[in-house]
């Protein structure tokens, strides 16, 4: 089998295993008596282990110069985490399993670097958008499966499908070929210095906001809003499917000439503004068809914003330090995946759902302004440099 096709299948199965139960995670936990603040902690647990492990995993990957072993381990852990959910299908089980799923997702660094490392610098945007497209495709297939099966089979069987997908991905990963590269002996100190790169820091925080808001809203509390509006399990699942179709579509569009023509200076501030509009709209919309339509907007965020944030963050990073930089990037956005759900869950418990969403909208809106200012200053700096050269 072609190595690229094999890799796409592994990525799809990996993210299927990680997300097949997600559309009904918060509604299921609340239905068995878990309070909103605890649901926020359970959701945030997925980000805690990522936040702690992604930088060390990135440094380790750069030190050994190999990614296949980490891809195998990550795929296996994605299945093992759901074994916990199968045998302990309550709040405690999901808390432990989400911590393990976070460890699995920490290895995503190696998936990304393994694939993008096979392309030249001017092809990084295309490579990033393609791997994120299959990332989103795995989530989409998981959401379709959960929508069709949750009402009939229940949560345990969704988790069982996650176990099977993770184990199958692990077996397939054994057949990946590690690209031959000249191993460079780098000290941990020299690798850690890459984390001081200004561009890397800025775009890591863009990803922190994008991932934090996405996990808190689209992946969690938006589903509860729909249930409160009277939506059935099928409609809740459909909303997640619409979101993922949008994410897959926009990830595919990210490498097209029309999108690239505008570039990150347009799309990053614009999509952050769109996230703010989404949060405000969901907070005050109680009409289910409108809520379904609004799910297109976070899909744009996942497909375009995350793709651009990733490629912009990695732009100036030397190949031999890319895993460490990717580890830092993903560790920073894991902070958002941890803090945002926990904090929003607390606000929702105290002041209601609308208050939590408005707070997230304010964060997205101010981030949009800051990124607009950043690109404007960058443009002015480049003009001054060109004038000096002339």
N, C-alpha and C positions, 0 to 999 in steps of 0.2 A: 504493500500500500504506500502511496505517496506520503512522505513525511509531513507535509503541510496539512493534508487532509486528515491524517492520523491525529495531529496536534489539535485541529479544529474539533474533532470528535471528543477528544479528552477534555478540552476546555468546556464544551457544551455539557458533557456528562458531569463534570466537576461542579459547575454552577447550577445545574439541575438538582444535584444532591444537596447543595447549600441552600436552595431557595424554594423547593417544591412545597414546603409546609408554611412558608412565610405569609401568603395572603390570608390565612386563617389563624395565624399564631396569636395575635392579640385578641381577636374575637373569641377564640377557643379558650384562652386563659381566663378572660373575663367571664365567660359562660360557666366555668368551673369554680368561680368565686375569687379569682385573683384580683386584688385592687389595682387601680390605674397606676399608682406610684410603683408598685411591685412589677407591673408589666413593663414600665419604663426601665427598671433596673435589669430585667431579663433581656429586653431588647438591647440595652446598652452593654450587657455582658459580652455580646458578640464582638464589640469594639475594644473591650479592655485588653484581651490577650493579644489582639492585633497591635494595639498601641504599644504594648510592652515588648513584643517579639519581633516586629517587622524590621527595625533597625539592626538588631543582632543577627537576624536571618540574612539580611542584605550584606552585612559585613562578612559573615561566614561564607556566603555564596561567592563573594569577590575573592576571598582568601583561597578557597578550594578551586575556584574557576569552573565549577560544574553545577548544572541546574537540574539534571535528570533525576537525581536522588531526591531532591526537595519536591519535585513535581509528583513523584511516586508517593512520598510521605503525605503530602497535602491531599491527594486524591483518596488515599486510604483513610485519613482522619475525617474527611467529609462524610464517609460512610459510617465510621465508628461512632461519631457524635450522635447520629440518628439511632444507633442501637440503644443508646441511653434513653432517647425519647420514646422508643418502642416499649421498653421495659419499665419506664418511670414517666408516664405521660401526664405529669402535673407540673406545677410551677417550679418545684425543686429540680425535677428532671430536665426541664427546659433551660433552667439557669446553668446547670452543669454542662449540658449539651451545647449551649450557645458559647460557653467558654472554650470548649473543644473545637467548635466550628470556627471560632476566631483564630485558633492555632492553625487550622487548615487554611484559612484565608491569608494568614501571614506568609504562606509559601507562594502566594500569587505573584510576589516579586519575581520569583524564578520563572514562572510561566511567561510573564511580560518580557523579561530580559532575554530569556531563551529564544523567543520569537523575534523581537525587534532587533536583536543582535545579529540576525541573519540579513539585515538590510542596511543600505548605506545611509549616511546622515540626511540626505535630501529625500529619503523614502520613509523617514521615521513617522511622519504624520499619517501616511497611508497604512503603515504597519500597525500603528497604535489603534487607528480607527477599526481596522479589520479584526484584531484580537478582541477589542471591546465589543464589536458586533457579535462575535460568537459567544462571548461572555453573556451578553444580553439575550442571545438566542437560547442559551441554556436556562436562564431564568424564565423566559417566555414559555418554553416547553413545560417547565415546572409549574407555572401558573395555570396553563391550560389543563394539565393533569389534575391539579388540585381542584380546579373549578368543576371538572367532570366527575371527580371521584369523592370529594370531601363529604357531600351530603349522603352518598350511598355507602361509602366504606368507613369514613371517619378519619381522625387524625393519625391513629396508629398505622394505618395502611399507607398514608402519605409518607410517613417517616420510614416505613419499610422500603418504599420505592427509592427513597433517598439512600438507604443502605446499599441497595443493589447497584444504583448508578455510581456511587463512590467506589465500590469494589471493582466494578467493570472498568472504570476510568483508571484505577490503579493497575490493573492487569494490562491494559492497552499501553500505559506509560512505560512499561518494561521494554517495549519495542521501539521507543524513541532513540534516535541516534544523537549523541552529544557532539556538536560541531567541534572540530579540532582547532584549538586556539593556543597561541603561545602564552604560557602561564607566567605572569609577572609577580614577583615576590614583593608585596606591599605590606607595610606595617599597619596595624590597626589605627595608629595615630594619623597616618597620612590618609587613610580611608575616611576617618571621621571628619577630617578637614573639609571634605566636600560638602558637609552639612551646613557650612557657613556661606555657601553660594547664595547670593541675594535673590537671584531669579528662582532658584529652587525653593527658598523659604516663602516667597510671595505666592507662588502658584500652589504650594502645598496647603496654604491657608485658604485659597480659593476652593480647592478640593475638599478641605475640611468642612466648609460651609455647604457645598453641594451635597456631599455624602451625609452630613449630619441632618440636613433638612429632608433629604430623600428618605432616609431610613426612618425618621420620626413621623413623617406625613404619609407619603405614598405607600410605604411598606408596613405602616402600623396604624396610626390614629385615623387616617382617612377612611380605612376600612371600617373602623368603629363608628365614624360619623355616618357612613352609608347604612350600617345596621340600625343606628338610631333613627334614621329616616325611613326605615321599614324595608330595606333591601334584603332580598333572600341571599342564601349562600352563593347561589349561581350568579347573581348580580354583583356581589362582592368580588367573586372570582373574575367576572367579566371586566370589572374596572381595572384589576391588576393586569389582565391580558391586554387591554387597550394601552395601558402605560408601557408595557414591555414591547408591544408592536411598534409604538412610537419610538422607544429607545433603540430598538434594532434598526428601524428605518433611518433615524437621525445619525446613528453611528455609521451606517453605510454612506449617508450623504456627506459625512465629515471629510471624506477624501475626494469628493467631486470638485471640479474646477470652479463651479459657481460659489460653493461654500468657501473654498480656499482663497478665492479672489477677495472676499471681504476680510478674511483673516481673523485671528484672535482678538485684535483691537476692537472689532465690531461685535463679534459673537459673545465674547466673555461678559462684557458689561450688559449687553442686551438680554442674554439668557438669565443672568442674575436678577434683572428687573422683572423678567417673566416669572421667575420663581416667587418673587414678592407678590405679584398679581395673583398667582395660583393660591398662595397661602391665604390672602385676604378673601378671595372668591370662595374657597372651600369653607372658610369659617362662617360665611353668611349665606351659603346656598343650601337650601333644604329640598331641592328638586332633583331627584335621582338622575334623570337624563342629562342635566347640566353637570352634575358631579362626574358622570361618565365621560362627558366631552372634555372636562377640565383635566382628565388624566393624561391627555396628549402633552400637556405643558411640562410636567416633570420628566416625560420621555425625552423631550428636547434637551432638558438639563443633563440627563444621563448620557444621551447619545452625543451631544455637541460639547457641552461645557466640560465634562470629565475628560473627553478625548483631547480637547485643546489644553486644559490644565496640565494633563500628563505630558504631552509633547512639548509644551512651553517650559515646563519644569526641567525636562531632560535635555534641553537644547544645547547647553554649554558643558555638559558632563562628559569627561573622557570615558571611553568604553570600559577600561579596566576598573572604573569606580562606579559604574552604572547601577550595579545591584545595591550598593550602599546608599546611593542617592535615591533609588526607587524605594528602598527600605525606609529611609527618612520620610519621603513623600507619603508613602502609605501609612506610616506610623502617625504622622501628623493628621491625616484625614480620619484615621481611626479614633483620634481624640474627639472629633466631631460626632462620630458614630456612637461614642460612649456617652459623652456629656449631653448632647442635644436630646436624646430620648429620655434620659433620667431627669434632666431639668424640666423638659416640657411635660413629662408625666406628673411631676410635682406641681407645676403651674395648673395643669388640667384638673388635678385633684382638688386644688385650693380655689381656683377662680373660673374653672370651666374651659371647655375645648376652644372657644373663640379666642380667649386670652392667650393661650399657648400658640395658636396659629398667627395671631397678630404680632407677637414677639418675634417669631421666625421670619415674618414678612419684613419687619423693621431691619433685622440683621441682613437679609438678602438685599434690601434696597440700599442700605449704606455701603454694602460691599460693592454693589454696582457702581455707585458714585466714585468710590476709591479706585476701582479698576479703570474707570474712565479717565480719572486724573493721572493714574500711573502711565497709561498709554499716551496721553497727551504730552506729558513731560518727556517721555521717551522719544516721541516724534520731534519735539522741540530740540532735544539734545542731539539727535541725529542731524537735524538741519544745521545746527551750530557747527557741528563737526565737519559737515560738507562745505560750509562757508569758509571755515579755517583752512581746509585743504585747497579750496579754490584760490 
